Amino acid sequence: MRYVSTRGTAPELPFHEAMLTGLARDGGLYVPAEVPTLSADEIRDLAGQPYEEIAFRVMRPFLGDSFTDEEFREDIATAYAGFAHPARAPLKQLAPNQFLAELFHGPTLAFKDFAMQIIGRLFQRELTRRGNRITIV
């Protein structure tokens, strides 16, 4: 999986490089060069799966070969283990055909926990691989 700048003049990067780089040199944001899709059957197969399995199947195509399946599954398990609800983002039915996703069961009680917990693990894995450290405040 390659990532390109929204401004078009920065070099293409693999996921792990784009993740660590943040903004592209040309001031653009890194986005996938091609957006992966799931087939209707793949989407149907997600029904009834635990959050960690859904996260793996949905996010995995965006990583390319930056991380192995085993590494990514390990990071997902660690990232979401601290959530207070076993479903991670339980759905509450409010009325017929009306549901609400509870996105506040993470460690900071905010929806951002879904992204920040996994990206923190991936940062740590890549920096460890390189022998580097970073402090995020």
Number of C-alpha atoms within 10 A of each C-alpha: 18 21 25 21 22 17 13 14 13 18 14 19 20 18 21 21 14 21 16 12 13 12 15 21 14 13 14 16 18 25 17 19 15 11 11 12 11 11 8 8 8 12 13 10 12 15 9 9 11 12 17 19 15 16 18 16 16 15 13 17 14 20 18 14 14 16 16 12 13 9 12 21 18 13 22 21 16 14 22 22 16 14 19 14 14 13 15 21 19 16 13 11 11 9 8 6 6 9 12 12 11 16 16 19 21 21 15 10 13 12 14 13 19 20 10 12 20 19 16 13 17 22 16 16 17 18 15 12 9 9 8 9 11 9 4 5 3
